[in-house]
Amino acid sequence: MEERMLRIAGVVRESIVDGPGLRFVVFVQGCPHHCPGCHNPQSHDFSGGQLYPVERILDEICKNPMIHGVTFSGGEPFCQAQALSQLGQLIKDRGMHLMTYTGYRFEELMQMGETQPEILSLLRVCDVLVDGPFLLSQKSLMLHFRGSRNQRILDVPKSLRAGSAISVPWQDGEIRG
């Protein structure tokens, strides 16, 4: 597998607010959405941030044995789908949970995947997708793992099998058994 480079805005080595469990968060650089009120506007510029090899990021993730999962956020992860799908597969190979935030809707990603197979490659390694743009008018601090009410928390494997968006069986951020 050819090594890919990722342009990242930064990382958070331990987070409990970017998905279930203790997570490592990769904030990618570059976003076409420019949502008003975005909490990461510094990640919009596609030429900002720094380039890192996928393997180096994986090494950082693996340093903490307490990490339950990894979250890709942004910026817009699907703008770097090829490199992130490679990193995502390496994460999944280590038995970790993978969650991705995107300003696109699941349906848009499926349509984009018809001409950009790397989009589908990234979706296939994701466990959970928080989709949709951040809408300042629908912002709520009471929501778990999302910033505005229009955003959905989707079970990606079930959604891919069904060919339509399927929500995760969570309530108030808790996984129900």
Phi and psi restraints in degrees (value plus and minus 20) as a CYANA .aco file:
   2 GLU   PHI     -85.2   -45.2
   2 GLU   PSI     115.7   155.7
   3 GLU   PHI     -94.2   -54.2
   3 GLU   PSI     113.3   153.3
   4 ARG   PHI    -122.5   -82.5
   4 ARG   PSI     135.1   175.1
   5 MET   PHI    -128.3   -88.3
   5 MET   PSI     123.3   163.3
   6 LEU   PHI    -136.5   -96.5
   6 LEU   PSI     116.8   156.8
   7 ARG   PHI    -115.3   -75.3
   7 ARG   PSI      93.0   133.0
   8 ILE   PHI    -138.2   -98.2
   8 ILE   PSI     129.6   169.6
   9 ALA   PHI    -105.7   -65.7
   9 ALA   PSI     -47.7    -7.7
  10 GLY   PHI     143.4   183.4
  10 GLY   PSI    -199.8  -159.8
  11 VAL   PHI    -156.1  -116.1
  11 VAL   PSI     138.0   178.0
  12 VAL   PHI    -141.6  -101.6
  12 VAL   PSI      99.0   139.0
  13 ARG   PHI     -94.8   -54.8
  13 ARG   PSI     -45.5    -5.5
  14 GLU   PHI    -164.0  -124.0
  14 GLU   PSI      96.6   136.6
  15 SER   PHI    -156.8  -116.8
  15 SER   PSI     123.2   163.2
  16 ILE   PHI    -138.8   -98.8
  16 ILE   PSI     -14.5    25.5
  17 VAL   PHI    -130.1   -90.1
  17 VAL   PSI     -23.1    16.9
  18 ASP   PHI    -131.2   -91.2
  18 ASP   PSI      13.7    53.7
  19 GLY   PHI     114.5   154.5
  19 GLY   PSI     152.3   192.3
  20 PRO   PHI     -91.9   -51.9
  20 PRO   PSI     121.5   161.5
  21 GLY   PHI      58.4    98.4
  21 GLY   PSI    -195.8  -155.8
  22 LEU   PHI    -101.6   -61.6
  22 LEU   PSI     105.1   145.1
  23 ARG   PHI    -149.3  -109.3
  23 ARG   PSI     134.6   174.6
  24 PHE   PHI    -121.2   -81.2
  24 PHE   PSI     111.5   151.5
  25 VAL   PHI    -135.9   -95.9
  25 VAL   PSI     109.6   149.6
  26 VAL   PHI    -127.6   -87.6
  26 VAL   PSI      96.8   136.8
  27 PHE   PHI    -117.7   -77.7
  27 PHE   PSI      89.3   129.3
  28 VAL   PHI     -98.6   -58.6
  28 VAL   PSI     138.5   178.5
  29 GLN   PHI    -120.5   -80.5
  29 GLN   PSI     115.9   155.9
  30 GLY   PHI      87.0   127.0
  30 GLY   PSI     103.4   143.4
  31 CYS   PHI    -172.2  -132.2
  31 CYS   PSI     107.8   147.8
  32 PRO   PHI    -105.7   -65.7
  32 PRO   PSI     -28.8    11.2
  33 HIS   PHI    -100.6   -60.6
  33 HIS   PSI     -61.1   -21.1
  34 HIS   PHI      29.7    69.7
  34 HIS   PSI      30.9    70.9
  35 CYS   PHI     -83.3   -43.3
  35 CYS   PSI     106.8   146.8
  36 PRO   PHI     -78.3   -38.3
  36 PRO   PSI     110.8   150.8
  37 GLY   PHI      67.8   107.8
  37 GLY   PSI     -14.7    25.3
  38 CYS   PHI     -72.3   -32.3
  38 CYS   PSI     118.0   158.0
  39 HIS   PHI    -105.0   -65.0
  39 HIS   PSI     -21.4    18.6
  40 ASN   PHI    -151.8  -111.8
  40 ASN   PSI      32.6    72.6
  41 PRO   PHI     -82.5   -42.5
  41 PRO   PSI     -43.5    -3.5
  42 GLN   PHI     -87.5   -47.5
  42 GLN   PSI     -33.2     6.8
  43 SER   PHI    -112.1   -72.1
  43 SER   PSI     -17.5    22.5
  44 HIS   PHI     -93.8   -53.8
  44 HIS   PSI     -58.6   -18.6
  45 ASP   PHI     -87.2   -47.2
  45 ASP   PSI      99.5   139.5
  46 PHE   PHI     -88.3   -48.3
  46 PHE   PSI     -36.9     3.1
  47 SER   PHI    -120.0   -80.0
  47 SER   PSI     -20.2    19.8
  48 GLY   PHI    -102.2   -62.2
  48 GLY   PSI    -188.1  -148.1
  49 GLY   PHI      46.6    86.6
  49 GLY   PSI    -180.2  -140.2
  50 GLN   PHI    -157.8  -117.8
  50 GLN   PSI     130.1   170.1
  51 LEU   PHI    -107.1   -67.1
  51 LEU   PSI     114.9   154.9
  52 TYR   PHI    -156.9  -116.9
  52 TYR   PSI     122.4   162.4
  53 PRO   PHI     -87.6   -47.6
  53 PRO   PSI     124.0   164.0
  54 VAL   PHI     -72.4   -32.4
  54 VAL   PSI     -63.5   -23.5
  55 GLU   PHI     -81.2   -41.2
  55 GLU   PSI     -55.8   -15.8
  56 ARG   PHI     -86.6   -46.6
  56 ARG   PSI     -60.4   -20.4
  57 ILE   PHI     -85.7   -45.7
  57 ILE   PSI     -62.4   -22.4
  58 LEU   PHI     -80.1   -40.1
  58 LEU   PSI     -61.7   -21.7
  59 ASP   PHI     -78.6   -38.6
  59 ASP   PSI     -61.6   -21.6
  60 GLU   PHI     -84.8   -44.8
  60 GLU   PSI     -61.3   -21.3
  61 ILE   PHI     -81.1   -41.1
  61 ILE   PSI     -63.6   -23.6
  62 CYS   PHI     -96.8   -56.8
  62 CYS   PSI     -27.5    12.5
  63 LYS   PHI     -86.2   -46.2
  63 LYS   PSI     -47.4    -7.4
  64 ASN   PHI    -127.6   -87.6
  64 ASN   PSI      87.7   127.7
  65 PRO   PHI     -89.4   -49.4
  65 PRO   PSI     -29.1    10.9
  66 MET   PHI    -106.2   -66.2
  66 MET   PSI     -28.9    11.1
  67 ILE   PHI     -86.4   -46.4
  67 ILE   PSI     105.9   145.9
  68 HIS   PHI    -107.9   -67.9
  68 HIS   PSI     -54.8   -14.8
  69 GLY   PHI    -181.4  -141.4
  69 GLY   PSI     157.9   197.9
  70 VAL   PHI    -146.7  -106.7
  70 VAL   PSI     123.9   163.9
  71 THR   PHI    -141.9  -101.9
  71 THR   PSI     111.1   151.1
  72 PHE   PHI    -118.6   -78.6
  72 PHE   PSI     104.6   144.6
  73 SER   PHI    -154.9  -114.9
  73 SER   PSI    -186.6  -146.6
  74 GLY   PHI    -178.8  -138.8
  74 GLY   PSI    -178.8  -138.8
  75 GLY   PHI      19.0    59.0
  75 GLY   PSI    -188.5  -148.5
  76 GLU   PHI    -138.2   -98.2
  76 GLU   PSI      87.1   127.1
  77 PRO   PHI     -77.1   -37.1
  77 PRO   PSI     -55.1   -15.1
  78 PHE   PHI     -92.8   -52.8
  78 PHE   PSI     -26.6    13.4
  79 CYS   PHI     -99.3   -59.3
  79 CYS   PSI     -31.9     8.1
  80 GLN   PHI    -148.1  -108.1
  80 GLN   PSI      21.8    61.8
  81 ALA   PHI     -81.4   -41.4
  81 ALA   PSI     -56.8   -16.8
  82 GLN   PHI     -84.5   -44.5
  82 GLN   PSI     -70.8   -30.8
  83 ALA   PHI     -87.8   -47.8
  83 ALA   PSI     -59.0   -19.0
  84 LEU   PHI     -89.6   -49.6
  84 LEU   PSI     -51.7   -11.7
  85 SER   PHI     -87.8   -47.8
  85 SER   PSI     -54.9   -14.9
  86 GLN   PHI     -84.9   -44.9
  86 GLN   PSI     -69.4   -29.4
  87 LEU   PHI     -81.7   -41.7
  87 LEU   PSI     -62.7   -22.7
  88 GLY   PHI     -79.4   -39.4
  88 GLY   PSI     -60.8   -20.8
  89 GLN   PHI     -85.4   -45.4
  89 GLN   PSI     -59.7   -19.7
  90 LEU   PHI     -84.4   -44.4
  90 LEU   PSI     -57.5   -17.5
  91 ILE   PHI     -85.7   -45.7
  91 ILE   PSI     -66.3   -26.3
  92 LYS   PHI     -83.9   -43.9
  92 LYS   PSI     -57.0   -17.0
  93 ASP   PHI     -81.6   -41.6
  93 ASP   PSI     -42.2    -2.2
  94 ARG   PHI    -115.9   -75.9
  94 ARG   PSI     -11.0    29.0
  95 GLY   PHI      58.2    98.2
  95 GLY   PSI      -1.5    38.5
  96 MET   PHI    -114.5   -74.5
  96 MET   PSI     133.9   173.9
  97 HIS   PHI     -99.0   -59.0
  97 HIS   PSI     121.8   161.8
  98 LEU   PHI    -146.9  -106.9
  98 LEU   PSI     105.9   145.9
  99 MET   PHI    -143.6  -103.6
  99 MET   PSI     120.8   160.8
 100 THR   PHI    -152.1  -112.1
 100 THR   PSI     116.5   156.5
 101 TYR   PHI    -119.2   -79.2
 101 TYR   PSI     120.2   160.2
 102 THR   PHI    -166.7  -126.7
 102 THR   PSI     127.4   167.4
 103 GLY   PHI    -102.7   -62.7
 103 GLY   PSI     -29.3    10.7
 104 TYR   PHI    -105.0   -65.0
 104 TYR   PSI     137.3   177.3
 105 ARG   PHI    -106.7   -66.7
 105 ARG   PSI     132.8   172.8
 106 PHE   PHI     -71.6   -31.6
 106 PHE   PSI     -63.4   -23.4
 107 GLU   PHI     -82.3   -42.3
 107 GLU   PSI     -58.5   -18.5
 108 GLU   PHI     -84.9   -44.9
 108 GLU   PSI     -62.4   -22.4
 109 LEU   PHI     -82.9   -42.9
 109 LEU   PSI     -60.7   -20.7
 110 MET   PHI     -82.6   -42.6
 110 MET   PSI     -61.2   -21.2
 111 GLN   PHI     -87.7   -47.7
 111 GLN   PSI     -63.4   -23.4
 112 MET   PHI     -81.4   -41.4
 112 MET   PSI     -54.8   -14.8
 113 GLY   PHI     -85.0   -45.0
 113 GLY   PSI     -38.3     1.7
 114 GLU   PHI     -85.1   -45.1
 114 GLU   PSI     -50.6   -10.6
 115 THR   PHI    -134.1   -94.1
 115 THR   PSI     -32.8     7.2
 116 GLN   PHI    -146.4  -106.4
 116 GLN   PSI      67.0   107.0
 117 PRO   PHI     -80.1   -40.1
 117 PRO   PSI     -43.1    -3.1
 118 GLU   PHI     -84.1   -44.1
 118 GLU   PSI     -46.9    -6.9
 119 ILE   PHI     -82.8   -42.8
 119 ILE   PSI     -68.0   -28.0
 120 LEU   PHI     -87.3   -47.3
 120 LEU   PSI     -54.4   -14.4
 121 SER   PHI     -81.0   -41.0
 121 SER   PSI     -62.0   -22.0
 122 LEU   PHI     -88.3   -48.3
 122 LEU   PSI     -63.6   -23.6
 123 LEU   PHI     -77.6   -37.6
 123 LEU   PSI     -61.9   -21.9
 124 ARG   PHI     -83.6   -43.6
 124 ARG   PSI     -45.0    -5.0
 125 VAL   PHI    -113.0   -73.0
 125 VAL   PSI     -27.2    12.8
 126 CYS   PHI    -102.6   -62.6
 126 CYS   PSI     120.6   160.6
 127 ASP   PHI    -109.1   -69.1
 127 ASP   PSI     -62.2   -22.2
 128 VAL   PHI    -154.2  -114.2
 128 VAL   PSI     121.6   161.6
 129 LEU   PHI    -147.3  -107.3
 129 LEU   PSI     107.5   147.5
 130 VAL   PHI    -119.9   -79.9
 130 VAL   PSI      92.8   132.8
 131 ASP   PHI    -133.4   -93.4
 131 ASP   PSI     139.5   179.5
 132 GLY   PHI      80.9   120.9
 132 GLY   PSI     129.9   169.9
 133 PRO   PHI     -89.4   -49.4
 133 PRO   PSI     132.9   172.9
 134 PHE   PHI     -92.6   -52.6
 134 PHE   PSI     106.8   146.8
 135 LEU   PHI    -133.8   -93.8
 135 LEU   PSI      93.7   133.7
 136 LEU   PHI     -76.1   -36.1
 136 LEU   PSI     -56.7   -16.7
 137 SER   PHI     -86.9   -46.9
 137 SER   PSI     -37.2     2.8
 138 GLN   PHI    -135.2   -95.2
 138 GLN   PSI      -3.5    36.5
 139 LYS   PHI     -83.4   -43.4
 139 LYS   PSI     121.3   161.3
 140 SER   PHI    -170.1  -130.1
 140 SER   PSI     111.7   151.7
 141 LEU   PHI    -101.3   -61.3
 141 LEU   PSI     -23.7    16.3
 142 MET   PHI    -110.6   -70.6
 142 MET   PSI     -26.2    13.8
 143 LEU   PHI    -104.6   -64.6
 143 LEU   PSI     119.9   159.9
 144 HIS   PHI    -111.2   -71.2
 144 HIS   PSI     110.0   150.0
 145 PHE   PHI      44.8    84.8
 145 PHE   PSI      -3.4    36.6
 146 ARG   PHI    -173.6  -133.6
 146 ARG   PSI     139.2   179.2
 147 GLY   PHI    -120.3   -80.3
 147 GLY   PSI     -46.2    -6.2
 148 SER   PHI    -158.9  -118.9
 148 SER   PSI     133.4   173.4
 149 ARG   PHI     -82.1   -42.1
 149 ARG   PSI     -43.9    -3.9
 150 ASN   PHI     -93.6   -53.6
 150 ASN   PSI     -38.2     1.8
 151 GLN   PHI     -96.8   -56.8
 151 GLN   PSI     121.8   161.8
 152 ARG   PHI    -131.5   -91.5
 152 ARG   PSI     130.2   170.2
 153 ILE   PHI    -128.9   -88.9
 153 ILE   PSI      90.1   130.1
 154 LEU   PHI    -130.9   -90.9
 154 LEU   PSI     123.9   163.9
 155 ASP   PHI    -103.7   -63.7
 155 ASP   PSI      85.0   125.0
 156 VAL   PHI     -87.4   -47.4
 156 VAL   PSI     -68.1   -28.1
 157 PRO   PHI     -76.5   -36.5
 157 PRO   PSI     -63.8   -23.8
 158 LYS   PHI     -86.0   -46.0
 158 LYS   PSI     -59.7   -19.7
 159 SER   PHI     -84.4   -44.4
 159 SER   PSI     -61.8   -21.8
 160 LEU   PHI     -85.2   -45.2
 160 LEU   PSI     -61.5   -21.5
 161 ARG   PHI     -84.4   -44.4
 161 ARG   PSI     -59.5   -19.5
 162 ALA   PHI    -101.0   -61.0
 162 ALA   PSI     -41.8    -1.8
 163 GLY   PHI      54.9    94.9
 163 GLY   PSI      -4.4    35.6
 164 SER   PHI    -172.6  -132.6
 164 SER   PSI     141.1   181.1
 165 ALA   PHI     -87.3   -47.3
 165 ALA   PSI     106.1   146.1
 166 ILE   PHI    -142.8  -102.8
 166 ILE   PSI     102.8   142.8
 167 SER   PHI     -91.6   -51.6
 167 SER   PSI     133.9   173.9
 168 VAL   PHI     -92.6   -52.6
 168 VAL   PSI     134.7   174.7
 169 PRO   PHI    -105.2   -65.2
 169 PRO   PSI      30.0    70.0
 170 TRP   PHI    -127.9   -87.9
 170 TRP   PSI     131.1   171.1
 171 GLN   PHI    -154.9  -114.9
 171 GLN   PSI     109.7   149.7
 172 ASP   PHI      34.6    74.6
 172 ASP   PSI      16.3    56.3
 173 GLY   PHI      60.9   100.9
 173 GLY   PSI     -20.1    19.9
 174 GLU   PHI    -119.4   -79.4
 174 GLU   PSI     122.3   162.3
 175 ILE   PHI    -105.3   -65.3
 175 ILE   PSI     106.6   146.6
 176 ARG   PHI    -112.9   -72.9
 176 ARG   PSI     117.1   157.1
